[in-house]
Amino acid sequence: MNDERQFCTFYLKNLFFGVEVLNVQEVLRYQDMTRVPLAPDVVKGLINLRGQIVTAIDLRKRLHMDPRENEELPMNVVLKTDEGAVSLLVDEIGDVIEVNDNNFEEPPETVNNVTRELVKGVYKLEEQLLLILDTEKAVNVA
Amino acid sequence: MNEDIQKQLVQDFVEESLEGLERFDQELLALENGASTGETLNNIFRIIHTVKGTSGCLGLTKIESLSHVGENLLVKVRDGELEAHQSMITTLLTFSDALQNMMASLSNHGNEGDTDHTGLKAELERLLSAESATEPAKSVQPQEPTIQEKPQEQDEKVSESKVPEDESISTTAAKAPDNPDDTKAQEQCWGLYDDEPEAEDTSSKAQEQRWGIFDESGESDTSKAIESEPQSQPSENSEPPISTIKKETDSEAKTQENKSVAEGSIRVDVNHLDRLMNLVGELVLSRNQIVQRVSNYEDSALQSACQRLNLIATELQEGVMKTRMQPIGNVWQKFPRVVRDVSLELSKKVRLDMVGKETDLDRTLIEAIKDPLTHIVRNAIDHGIETPAERANNGKSEEGILLLRAYHEGGQVNIEIIDDGKGIDPEKIKLKAVEKALISHEEAGRMNDRDAFALVFQPGFSTAPKVTNLSGRGVGMDVVKTNIEKIGGSVDIQSEFGQGTTIKIKIPLTLAIIPALIVTSASERFAIPQVSLLELVRLDGDDVNKAIEFIDGTPVYRLRGNLLPLVYLNKELKIDHENENDLDCVNIVVLKADGRSFGLIVDEINDTEEIVVKPLAKQLKGLQAFAGATIMGDGHVALILDVLGLAQHAHVITEVGSKSAFDNQEDRSNAGDDKHTMLLFEAGDNHRLALPLSLVDRLEEFDKEIIEHSGESEVVQYRGQILPLIRVQNYVNTFSNENSSTANDDTMQVVVYSENGRSVGLIVGNIKDIVEESLEVKHLTSSRGLSGSAVIQDHVTDLLDVRDIIAQADPDFFIEKNESIV
């Protein structure tokens, strides 16, 4: 097996995240959402994705980060999951990059709880660190 | 063979075997009831044989070895060497259960599970050896996992048997060369899984076999050809022995029948259907979008193309929905077994009758009602039907009757479970409820029988004097009720003490596409399923402040003299509201949940639409206020309100026994008393007319300007169709025809009546009110168009005979659609 992996990357505040390309259905610009009253507050709303109803999760909220500035519209990273598509709202979309497994390391204990729970590990890239999101846990908010 | 194919093979095997085993159970029961034919035994044997053979092919040793033991026993039974008595049938049913469990485990976990079946095997072997000391060696057959083993073994058996008829069979069987058997057996083995027709295999017989195995209805003839070889060699076989000719012609005839069924139907993966249904859903949405836009253009070609699209989409939708329909008999199939097991355990005698097996409903609903129905059936036997001795004492026949009946009515499916057992004693129920502190003494005293029966649906309620294995654990009927309500249905219970109990379930035909009312609250749109909708009330101007009153802060409205609790949708959903104080009108949507009514206050009432229900993602499953989401014509997502959940959320539904007067009245009218809900209106001057609300499809107000003409009749374009209009006053004798003043000069009120998919609009004068009264109909008038007169709200009111009027105006209306549309 090849130890090169491809990740779809995005930014949240100043953090650089990646999710495995195979888990990503598509990447979209900001979409209109229908908010869901009474829902957990990480659920930002519902998106009509070509007839499919997709739940949008505010990843900043999920990671207990401060909310986005008002005028900044989030982008969608739509993930394939067993229960259908789920969209993660992120600040900015990066490239799809290829990384080598040799550069992988688990997050150190000192990283704050929520983040450590949701980050599977870190790839040490030359210019910055790439945090790999545990998508299964990230969308599990019920 | 790579892993995927192996997986697919196993999955196919599981599906077919489960189906087979279901039939196995049925046939066993038929055998037990003495309803067996020669075919029954053959069928029973054949099913197990197929399971054994295929499991061998797939290397499923546990299933194979268990079915092998079972098969050995069944061979004896089939050959008449053993008598199938009750305990043997019980063991065989357990055997079938064990196989089914292994199948389930195979499908869920990919292995046969680790249940130990030694005890069961021993039991089967005991049955085999205990009563046929003649051949003790048979039970230790070598366990080669090959299908070839079969014909030999069978020949052996057949030749050993002493029944004269079989002797002649054995001769042919012996004559038959071994080879064809083998190839055929192999064909069976491959044919099961091979979707690609083999190139060299073009003879129709081979084809038939392959399909036959795939198809339930066709299976009997093919596998018979394989297994009970001599009796049903297909007709090209040279010389059937004389003693079997009669049988053969019988089965030939049957084969013909089966074949035509097999050819007329194919098996389709349920997922494909679901996908198709989703696509049709999309199509309906796009259609809605287009229809909405097109109405802005004045291009008649576009309009008519759009009309056509509209019609086709509707028909397609209906067509696809039909493919998802399954007869309710599919669920009922397992009830004979349930009834047998339960009644045996309780030493009761119960006969199960089923009427309306062919009643269709959506497959998702079939799934959903399975458990509730099973529960009710068990309950009916456990609590309803008495022991034979009790029944004899009460002058009933010893055998209790349990009747399952299903039929379509008014776009819904009704399912009734009727027993002729001891019925429910309302006093006992009330006593129990008081004991359990579900209701107070006073409430018990006031309560009528109907309300008392409804108490059994309360959580934590059980009247069974002792808790049995089967029911009476206090969970049950309430779960039944919630499950049925979850799918938009309702349960009702009626009982005559000493005579029996009837449980009536009403469920919608389908859940995928439903009519819904779209409302707006705090500039968000919500869809409310029309089944929960009772009526709409709009309060204007001064009324707003006067009409809504408060009891300790809780808003209520007097609806026709009864208090209707009000719920503000925006407050309930905690969505902000900018202009709360300067409302100049209030829209109340009167809803019904759990037999109780409440008014939901929304900002705007938009329209009704057919919506496609989409489930919410698991992140939102916990929200009881929403039943799902849908996509509106403009592409935005709207949430569908779960009326029951919302009512619970708003504490409209809290505890039993505190029903408002309003609800009681509702109930009474439902109970089929003399109360009727009538629509009151005027035609001409002060001519009071009424018609039953049940005949009204919708009430509409049209601008007079939109009336168009088609031939001699007046029509309007209505929901994408042409709605013919009938002026009621032209058909009834009103005293002042010349002054046909309606409520308002530019609008007219129209009652829409629908039948057989056709609609007609009745132009009436002022619509006055909707009243609920018991009618004493007097036949004073003999004029056409009226069915009589009654006093409603202290005024003499003529009752309109709607069908008569429509028939006068359009004699073709009640004739089937196909004939009248050219």
Interface residues (C-beta under 8 A of the other chain):
Chain A: D32 M33 T34 R35 V36 P37 L38 A39 P40 V43 G45 L46 I47 N48 G51 I53 V54 T55 I57 E83 G84 V86 V139 N140 V141 A142
Chain B: N278 G281 E282 L285 E524 L573 K574 I575 K614 L616 A617 K618 Q619 L620 K621 G622 L623 A625 F626 A629 I631 G635 H636 V637 A638 L639
